């Protein structure tokens, strides 16, 4: 069985559209990382409070 490898490159308007979607994906990934780290920090801060039934650490 013979395999062929083909790659298509966007031109003109498609190239700017592809760049915009790439930037949007990077922003989305950064937002997800910020959300996850802030959620973990929140849980670490209040985790001991919830585990002890409100008595604190």
C-alpha positions in Angstrom: 0.0 0.0 0.0 1.3 3.4 -1.0 0.8 6.4 1.2 0.9 10.0 0.2 1.5 13.0 2.4 -0.2 16.3 1.4 -0.2 19.6 3.3 -2.5 22.6 2.4 -1.4 26.1 3.2 -3.9 28.9 3.5 -3.5 31.9 1.2 -4.9 35.4 1.3 -7.9 35.9 3.5 -7.7 32.3 4.8 -4.3 33.0 6.1 -5.4 35.9 8.3 -8.4 33.9 9.4 -6.2 31.0 10.4 -3.9 33.4 12.3 -6.9 34.8 14.2 -8.1 31.4 15.2 -4.6 30.5 16.4 -4.5 33.6 18.6 -7.9 32.9 19.9 -6.9 29.3 20.8 -3.8 30.7 22.7 -5.9 33.1 24.6 -8.4 30.4 25.5 -5.6 28.1 26.7 -4.1 30.9 28.9 -7.6 31.6 30.4 -8.1 28.0 31.3 -4.7 27.9 33.0 -5.5 31.0 35.0 -8.9 29.6 36.0 -7.4 26.3 37.1 -4.6 27.9 39.2 -6.9 30.4 40.8 -9.4 27.6 41.6 -6.6 25.5 43.2 -5.4 28.4 45.2 -9.0 29.0 46.4 -9.4 25.4 47.4 -6.1 25.3 49.2 -7.0 28.5 51.1 -10.5 27.4 52.2 -10.0 23.6 52.1 -8.9 23.4 55.8 -11.9 25.6 56.8 -14.4 23.3 55.1 -12.7 20.1 56.3 -12.9 21.1 59.9 -16.5 22.2 59.7 -15.7 25.9 60.0 -13.2 25.7 62.9 -10.2 26.8 60.9 -6.8 25.1 60.6 
